[in-house]
Amino acid sequence: MDLTTTIAGLRLKNPVLTASGTFGFGLEFEDYGDLRELGGIVVKGLSLKPREGNPMPRLAETPCGMLNAIGIQNPGVECFLKEKLPRLPWRETAIIANLYACGVEEFGELAGVLSAEEGVAALEVNVSCPNVKEGGAAFGQDPVQIGRVTESVKRRAGSKPVIVKLSPNVTDITACARAAESAGADALSAVNTLLGMAVDARTRRPRLANVVGGLSGPAIKPVALRCVFQCVRAVGIPVIGLGGIASADDALEFLLVGATAIQVGTANFLRPDFAFGLARELPEALASAGASNLSEYRGGLILPD
């Protein structure tokens, strides 16, 4: 079955991508599968300068999921371009850079650096990180700010498609989706993590040093599906679905509500080979769902009369 997927002119061999922050730079997972099997790799969030991230502890397990408050720890964009990107199979698998910045102009500057690199296929703009004290949630919760960031990145992105990653921590995600589209976004990814917290009843302390963090995993899938469904109906650009995908059937559900592609996140922590297996299993899963091809199945949700 042909799984070829196109997002804003970017051709992917299949719709399976890895979610930023859950797959490192891809190189860390080489022992678990062939990176060339994947449709794309969204690398961990990049900033202009190195970031140490938040203090420990930064992870907490929750029922059917996990909380993280890593804080966009990364070695900086120059280190990525010099030490990581050359080692990735960017000619066979799309390498998508995830951008994080604390200001509108800084987002544009970062886009300018990355857009000049042949090995970078697209830019994913993180306007919605809920566990970084500077910026983060403030951008993702305000359609006006989303528009400004998108315009800044788009001006410096050259020919690279710009994907805006949306937050579920809003009253109306469609307003955010439309703001990104109006500002020039080529695609959306939905959704980032839900804002949450965990406490220890015996020590009487938060389980995260940052107190709050991003909730991910199967627990958020119903919210993520709803957001993708609403975004697909609200905009005319492709929507990449993510949030709690832990099986081939989960991936099918996102495709059914209209996602052009999907991203695998928290499942990578539990099963480091999961994304590779999903790319192989998807044709059989589609066939078992009665689909003759991916295009016919995508967006085929049958709604009540």
TORMI-986027 format. One record per residue: x, y, z of N, C-alpha, C, CB in turn; residue in three letters. Coordinates in steps of 0.001 Angstrom, whole numbers, plus 500000, padded with zeros to 6 digits. Last residue first. Glycine has a CB too. Layout:
BEGIN
XYZXYZXYZXYZALA
...
This chain:
BEGIN
473878511653511532473012512533510744472501513695511603471821511736510156ASP
477274511323512686475824511090512829475038512081511972475391511210514319PRO
479976510785510334479348511516511424477862511185511506479550513024511245LEU
482654508944509591481231509006509307480527509614510512480659507597508972ILE
485826509945508436484953509744509591483486509914509203485319510721510715LEU
487877510164506556486658509439506215485728509180507367487006508162505606GLY
490404511235506712489268512148506766487929511497506497489468513240505800GLY
491829508600504884492078509855505606490843510777505539493324510580505015ARG
491116506593503083490773506457504503490851507786505248491695505449505167TYR
492089507384500636490664507068500753490224507025502215490359505729500073GLU
494804507638501135494023508825500772492530508591500955494310509228499327SER
495620504969501572495648505945502652494763507142502354497065506404502904LEU
493495502377500226494657503255500189494517504312501278494813503917498793ASN
491506500716500978492320500269499852493552501142499678491497500268498572SER
490403499772504193490872500827503302491726500239502183491670501882504088ALA
489566498120506233488781498166505008489201499226504017487378498372505344GLY
491189497759508306490100498712508528489254498899507268490663500062508984ALA
493113496177507238492179495533508167491003496441508500492902495132509451SER
494507498131505800493788497084505086492756496414505988494766496044504541ALA
495633499574507911494690500223506995493854499188506254495438501111505991LEU
497296497604508988496240498185509804495191498865508935496824499181510801ALA
499070497157506883498179496078507297497014496612508127498953495026508093GLU
500359499720506826499634499189505664498644498088506033500617498656504645PRO
501453499963509548500358500803509069499644500259507829500880502168508771LEU
503688498542510313502371497954510569501227498712509892502123497900512053GLU
505913500127509757505770498842509067504351498282509176506764497835509631ARG
505471502283511427505625502533509984505447501246509179507008503149509690ALA
505508500938513889504274501546513404504335501802511901503999502850514147LEU
508190500248514187507187499206514013505890499753513449506920498517515327GLY
509270502802514542509712501977513412508669500889513113511099501333513714PHE
508016503585516912507780504346515679508173503537514446508561505668515708ALA
509034501645518831507612501743518461507391502443517132506849502474519538PHE
511432501196520001511290500753518602509886500989518063511637499274518482ASP
511193502001522642512038502798521732511940502390520266513467502698522164PRO
508565502155524492509064501207523497509892501966522468507891500441522811ARG
508413504296526288508043502953526727508634501889525814506527502811526777LEU
509231506460524782509889506199526066509632504772526528509403507192527132PHE
507535506453522603508965506216522368509722505920523667509589507428521675ASN
505089507239523562505292505807523314506760505479523062504450505354522122ALA
505173510031523483505460509342524741505707507847524555504320509547525707THR
504960510239520232505688510914521298506024510025522474504905512068521776GLY
504555510398516789504629509499517938505481510155519014505214508108517534VAL
502347512115514645503623512094515353503512511183516567504047513523515778GLN
500922511800511340500868511702512798502280511769513382500165510394513232ILE
499189513542508673500247512681509187500101512637510701501674513193508761ALA
496717514681508305497496514311507122498616513351507488498074515558506447THR
493716513981510022495141514305510103495853513841508832495784513652511357ALA
491013513216509996491511514158509004492967514544509075490746515348509089GLY
490061511193511475489447512505511724490056513594510853489592512885513192VAL
491717509144510509490288509114510204489629510465510434489598508059511043LEU
494176509707511646494024509822510192492547509899509813494696508627509480LEU
493529509109514292493921510475513931493796510699512432495358510759514386PHE
492969506367514031491941507285514516492269508728514152491782507151516029GLU
495417505275513246494300505277512313493222506264512738493710503881512196LEU
496848505516515631497262506295514464496120506384513453498513505669513807ALA
495457503631517159495481505037517573495837505932516389496488505249518729ASP
496102501311515751494716501779515752494618503231516196493862500900516659ASP
498789501055516387498419501351515004496987501863514930498583500104514122ALA
499456502807519488499160501614518698498835502038517277497984500803519317SER
499680505174520778500443504059521339500159502749520619500134503906522813ALA
499342508568520973499363507457520011500276506351520529499837507941518607ILE
499130510891522533498694509606523073498682508448522108497366509751523616GLY
499324513017520159498793513053521508498274511691521919497691514091521619GLY
498894514476516911499678513794517936499024513965519293501119514324517966LEU
498602515151513440497988514808514719498945514102515658496784513945514494GLY
498877517866511338499587516676511816499065516374513213501157516888511820ILE
496989519221508793497119519121510245497806517799510573495722519223510953VAL
497248521443505958497356520123506594497521520227508106498529519351506003PRO
494782524119505598496149523604505533496222522255506252497152524617506160ILE
492349525250506008492561524565504737493958524014504563492264525486503620GLY
490495524925509127491515525496508249491641524677506973492869525568508968VAL
488471523611510534488564525071510638489508525699509631489000525450512011ALA
488634520905510382487411521522509867487491523046509818486234521108510716ARG
491061520498511633490902520078510241489690520752509607490763518550510152VAL
490439521358514242491381522117513411491219521782511937492819521841513848CYS
488678519361515154488224520745515041489132521563514136488152521389516415GLN
490352517083515048489079517103514329488607518536514112488013516302515095PHE
492332517885516865492676517657515465491418517729514603493377516289515288VAL
490809518011519256491493519200518736491834519049517263492763519473519533CYS
489967515354519543488980516431519402489618517670518791488357516776520765ARG
492453514108519864491598513777518724490576514880518467490881512441518962LEU
493283515263522318494047515495521087493210515209519841495309514627521075ALA
491390514218524060491496515669523889492208515983522575492252516314525085VAL
491910511442523834490589511984523477490595513495523259489590511642524556PRO
494732511355524699494307511080523313492914511610522979494337509594523061LYS
495769511645527208495335512872526528494770512614525133496495513839526427ILE
496502509116528105495489509858528855494958511062528088496057510312530177ALA
498666508206526565497303507806526213496209508588526931497127506362526500PRO
500823511202526685500523509786526771499066509494526467500876509266528135GLY
501325514071528889501284513399527589500963511932527800502628513563526828SER
501461517207530422500913515857530486500809515282529084499534515853531180LEU
504035519263531437503188518880530309502766517433530416503910519115528991GLY
503858520806534721504545520287533541503546519914532470505408519079533901GLY
504588522504537826503692522085536747504512521594535557502759523250536321VAL
507015522351539501505651522262540030504663521798538958505212523618540592VAL
509598521968538863508946523102538212507491523264538664509002522934536698ASN
510087519605540112510707520804540675510085522070540100512212520798540414ALA
507342517444540560508217518145539626508802519370540309507452518546538340LEU
505788516672542641506685515659542083507623516242541024505873514519541478ARG
505483518840545481505227518538544072506218517483543579505325519823543207PRO
505014517418548815505745518226547844505305517898546419507253518006547996ARG
504316515769550882503611517044550734504312517998549770503465517709552084ARG
505108513269551291506137514291551501505550515692551431507252514145550467THR
502546512159550813503281511874552049504380512901552334503891510486551974ARG
501546512887548370500711513131549555501459512928550856499508512231549532ALA
503084514572545921503304513412546784502576513679548093504842513143547023ASP
501503515624542855502046515878544191502220514563544931501128516833544992VAL
501543516986539577501426515816540438502070516155541776502092514554539788ALA
499891518734536877500825518646537992500567517361538761500700519877538924MET
499603520187533520499199519369534661500218519409535780498979517942534228GLY
498569521046530318499188521530531548498674520715532729498899523041531757LEU
499155518796527623498217519478528507498940519917529773497015518565528851LEU
501434519205524819500966518594526058499940519457526792502139518322526966THR
500230519906521476501285519797522466500674519230523749501970521183522722ASN
498291517927519123498526519061520016499782518821520844497308519296520939VAL
499050519292516033498145519407517170498002518018517815496745519977516726ALA
500599521326513707500675520069514447499885520271515730502172519644514744SER
499855522669510452499745522721511905500113521361512473498315523137512346LEU
501304524425507651500675523263508275500616523507509776501455521942507948ALA
502127526885506878501889525912505817501190524664506342503200525530505153ASP
501183530124507994501600528756508311501238527816507173500951528278509623ALA
500315532755507576501175532119506585501641530721506896502334532938506383GLY
498450533903509157499783534493509208500770533796508280500305534454510619ALA
496269532262508840496197533612508280497566534271508225495244534473509095SER
497168530022510319496950529924508877496955531308508230495624529205508583GLU
497194531094512908498431530594512305498300530521510790498788529211512872ALA
494479531691513214495479532758513327496790532335512675495716533126514805ALA
493302529180513038493037530170511989494054531301512017491629530738512140ARG
494280528052515414494576527438514124494383528441512986493688526205513902ALA
493137529689517335494599529631517220495000529063515862495204528774518360CYS
490487529098516919490921530487516773492438530547516607490476531330517992ALA
490428526405517546490225526796516151490630528247515911488766526591515752THR
490637526201520264491836525909519474491659526321518020492175524424519553ILE
489507527970522757489079527664521392490307527452520519488185528801520816ASP
490842528006525235489383527891525193488902527443523826488734529219525560THR
493777525949525722493100527158525256491593526915525272493586527561523826VAL
495802523912525657495462524659526864494827526009526528496709524867527722ASN
496778522642523509495392522323523851494895523147525040495259520836524161PRO
498756524497521148498513524060522519497053523685522709498913525153523514SER
500374523651518018499358524306518832499218523677520216498029524265518119LEU
502982524440515955502524523442516931501622524110517955503727522752517635LYS
503137525098512580502928525710513894502316524674514831502013526973513789VAL
505483524791510091504446524056510819504316524682512199504784522522510922ILE
506527525852507028506432526258508428505221525579509055506331527810508559VAL
508786524646504546507437524709505105507473525053506595506706523376504888PRO
511335526643503115511012525592504078509560525730504561511985525644505279LYS
512178528662501518511310527659500895510884526563501863512012527037499714SER
512341531056504045512668530732502667511674529754502085514066530168502574GLY
511908531903506626511932530464506382512322530087504963510597529885506690ALA
511517534481507372512907534026507319513031532565506903513563534224508665ARG
508782534860507376509622535822506652511034535310506450509665537142507392ARG
507936532869509138507666532724507706508535533672506873506181532984507418LYS
508619533911511620509291532711511126509135532597509615508733531454511816VAL
506860536115511726508301536304511904509084535123511344508635536499513384SER
504349534885511454504821535837510440506325536026510512504124537185510607GLU
504322533402513868504252532731512562504768533632511451502815532301512256THR
504323535446515777505437534497515714505473533820514348505319533438516837VAL
501856536653515160503106537416515079504317536496514976503250538330516297ARG
500005534577515622500137535191514310501451535919514147499002536140514067GLY
500383534181518350500646533083517411500847533636516009499486532055517421ILE
499470536636519300500891536303519429501281535154518499501219535935520881GLN
496745536309518659497501537444518120499000537152518167497182538737518909VAL
495946534041520124495977533999518662496770535139518035494580534022518130PRO
497451532821522886497005534101522341497082534071520810497863535268522909ASP
498658530595523833497297530852524296496704532130523710497277530932525801GLN
501276530491522938500325529516522439498891529754522835500717528196522889GLY
502592532548524407502445532618522956501290531734522494503753532199522259PHE
502402531552527042501847532870526723501651533040525221502759533977527258ALA
503797529152527102502342529120527128501733530453526725501857528732528504ALA
506630530593526038505943529314526061504442529443525995506316528566527281GLY
508013532982528164507281532751526918506442531495526994508241532657525747GLY
509703531396530669509786532536529755509032532206528479511266532899529441GLU
509154528892531831508653530104532479508699531323531561509452530385533732LYS
507871526068530375508987527005530334508491528354530824509591527115528898VAL
505800524311530010506622524161531208507884525018531197507004522726531374ASN
504287524297527699503648524740528940504550524737530163502479523885529216PRO
504881525505524511505485524705525572504957525166526929507030524805525525CYS
503938526723522130503002526192523118503612525345524216501993525398522435SER
505087527225519782504506528394520445503756527974521702503562529150519487VAL
507409525974517981506852525639519292506360526913519978507909524914520176ASN
507244525231514687507357526360515605506644526042516908506780527641514974VAL
509208523414512550508037523330513428508219524347514537507848521881514011GLU
510297523526509259510427524141510581509124523971511343510802525644510466LEU
511909521115507081510805521990507474511071522519508882509437521234507411ALA
514344519912506469513251519849505496512134520822505799512692518459505441ALA
517718520418506548516493520703507293515344520803506308516625522012508130VAL
519854520179504819519385518986505521518147519187506355520451518478506384GLY
520468522744503965519849521810503029519223520616503744520878521325502021GLU
519918525644505810520517524309505813519758523346504904520559523755507232GLU
518637528000506073519769527986505151520389526599505001520820528962505618ALA
516830527749508080516320527676506707517442527616505674515428528872506421SER
518236528185510451517889526817510068517452526707508609516790526296510965LEU
518550530987510539519712530103510649519389528725510078520165529979512120VAL
515908531885510366516875532271509353518094531376509352517292533692509556GLY
514804530900512724514330530379511443515314530697510327512951530954511107ALA
516121532543514544516368531106514567515934530462513251515632530454515746LEU
514947534995513865516395534808513741516746533322513690517130535488514913GLU
512264534517514539512649534793513171514129534566512931512287536199512813GLY
512464534188517312511945533091516495512372533286515034510392533008516606PHE
513313536753517931514229535642518154513768534406517387514341535329519655GLU
511046538244517476512203538438516591513206537299516730512890539775516894GLU
509404537238519603509000537141518201510196537252517262507980538224517871VAL
511044535336522212510517536558521627510254536386520156511468537708521849GLY
512124532978523021511399533744524032510799535027523480512315534072525178CYS
511857529895521156512469531193521460511584531929522452512675532044520164ALA
512328526922519368511846527544520605512604528850520824512024526584521832TYR
511498524766516699512062526050517133511456526504518449511840527120516064LEU
512522521778515331511532522381516223512155523621516860511054521362517319ASN
513088520641512059513635521338513222512496521967514014514667522418512791ALA
512917517575510563512149518781510850512674519397512139510627518470510961ILE
514004515688508011514424516163509326513761517518509555515995516264509434ILE
512795512999506166512670514437506425513070514763507860511231514912506155ALA
515056510667504895514005510928505876513973512417506187514230510099507172THR
517055510744502957516024509706502881514828509984503788516621508367503239GLU
518691512851503573518329512676502157517193511651501995519565512229501340ARG
519248512643506249518293513660505824517916513573504350518851515012506107TRP
520124510758508374519856510406506961518863511365506319519320508971506859PRO
522593512502510397521232512019510171520993511733508687520208513046510684LEU
524977513727510687524945512285510961523559511682510718525377512019512403ARG
524587516448510325525368515713509320525309514192509487526807516159509376PRO
523048517098512739522429517029511424523260516253510395522181518419510920LEU
525029517136514901523916516188514824523394516005513396522785516652515722LYS
527092519046514691527368517729515254526257516695515051527631517872516702GLU
526234521426513417527600520938513224527768519477513621528563521785514015LYS
523576521840514131523958521890512723525334521282512476523937523322512234LEU
523682521637516955522852520731516164523327520682514720521385521159516221PHE
525335523801517558525784522439517867524992521421517056525641522147519376CYS
523650525886516773524931525693516089525487524296516335525942526744516547GLU
521419525721518520521258525419517103522592525165516398520532526552516422VAL
521816524007521693521833525188520828521880524820519360523013526067521166GLY
521501521740523213522854522277523074522942523526522207523746521230522507PRO
518702521892525538519289521564524240520647522248524098518343521988523086ASN
515710521751527300517156521569527390517687521176526019517523520494528456GLN
512991522537527621513697522730526336515218522688526514513288524075525697ILE
511980521662530081512360523062529914513201523337528683513097523517531108GLY
510958519357531253512367519386530852512841520825530663512578518580529553ILE
508755518283532628509082519702532741510567519862532427508735520264534173ALA
506124515992532090507515516386531909507636517895532074508042515940530521ASN
504178513249533116504378514693533140505844514970532885503918515312534493LEU
502436510602531431503563511134532182503545512652532123504896510585531637MET
499973507922531482500751509001530879501924509421531721499883510180530627GLY
498244506316532950498121506352531478498900507499530850496659506464531080CYS
498856508136535820498017507095535227497851507307533727496647507065535906PRO
502320509252535540500932509458535941500087508331535351500408510860535475THR
505676509932536446504701509035535834503318509330536406505090507546536067GLU
507579512749535807506748512071536793505735511207536063506038513089537728ALA
510588514617535451509632513653534916508843513027536055510352512563534091LEU
512345516191536777511702516780535604510700515842534944512746517183534600ARG
513566517133540038513101516142539072512256516777537978512305515055539775PRO
515975519305538384515418517983538662514545518057539929516562516922538830MET
515319522475536671515972521628537669515265520283537815516015522340539018PRO
515082522885533033514610523052534398515373522167535373513130522750534477ASN
517753523849530764516451523314531120516117523540532576516393521853530810GLY
520015524870529658520175523790530629518842523159530999520862524306531879GLU
520560525663526264519699525798527441519915524608528363518204525907527030ARG
522542527486523880522271526292524683521395526622525895523587525653525146PRO
520767529724521637521868529422522546521538528159523343522143530621523501LYS
518472529423520047519685530036519498520912529688520324519525531550519424LEU
517049526104520446517088527535520711518382528102520135516979527829522240SER
514968523362519623516239524069519453516066525547519768516777523888518020LEU
513487520324520726513429521770520573514795522427520546512621522359521674GLY
514439517371518864514086518060520096514226519574519924514965517568521256LYS
513122516862515501514157516816516533513718517596517771515484517377515992VAL
511101514792513909511064516147514453512026516154515635509594516582514882VAL
511543512911511129511997513031512519511913514501512901513464512473512707ILE
509429510999508892510167512181509313510548512113510778509355513426509051GLY
508805508410508191508451509496507290509220510759507617506963509766507348GLY
511322505864508692510353506841509168510023507877508102510876507530510412LEU
513367504358507747512016503799507640510947504834507969511869502595508564GLU
515729505530508384515241505754507029513849505162506792516214505169506037ARG
516436504606510834515825505928510769515243506228509399516835506981511131LEU
515851501420511808516456502178510714515734503514510578516399501378509376ASP
516152500735515367515540500654514044516278501520513049514078501065514105GLY
517595500904517679516272500284517748515571500175516405515409501054518683TYR
519900502319517474520024500913517858518697500170517809520605500810519244ASP
519075504929516990519594504137515872519718502653516203520941504671515451GLU
518250506750518818517376505608518585517867504704517461515988506087518272PHE
519917508906518899519839508103520112519022506825519917519240508925521229GLU
519437510258516552520631509416516630520591508482517833521878510282516694LEU
517228511845517116517085510679516256518238509716516390516954511104514832GLY
517601513627519038517900514098517682517799512963516672519299514725517628PHE
514885512552520983516196513176520931516424513847519588517286512147521197GLY
512294511951521024513117511110520158514527511667520036512481510984518772PHE
510787513790522298510587512395522690511509511434521948509152511998522452THR
511093516318521305511293516132522735511155514705523207510344516969523473GLY
508712516039518700509829516753519311509881516508520818509722518252519025SER
507682512845517512507368514135518119508582514738518808506227513987519114ALA
508193511401514304508410511372515748508207512775516307509831510838516092THR
505813510278511842506892511143512296507071510963513796506605512626511947LEU
504327508641509263504789508440510640506003509325510935505139506953510883VAL
503320508507506668502866509585507546503346509488508979501398509625507545PRO
506030507958504278504868507502505040504494508591506036505159506145505772ASN
507759509487502826507512508127502359506332507491503088508762507273502544LYS
506797512821502006507212511853503017506896510448502523506513512129504376LEU
507464515918500603507059514545500317507668513595501353507486514136498884ARG
506227519050500928507228518153501495506732516715501349507513518499502994LEU
504079520547500112505126520289499138506226519366499624505724521563498721GLY
502521520412502467503014521690501955504195521511501002503418522589503110ALA
503062517156502652502675518256503537503328519524503015503090517977505026ILE
502154514011501481502721515306501145502162516376502070502437515660499679THR
502990510583501627502229511702502190502927513003501834502077511564503733THR
502738507199500761503341508498500485502413509628500926503669508631498990THR
501967504641501037501753505507502196502325506905501990502371504883503430LEU
500549502183499137501324503415499023500979504340500196501047504120497658ASP
500844498806500000500000500000500000500882501248500000499044500003501227MET
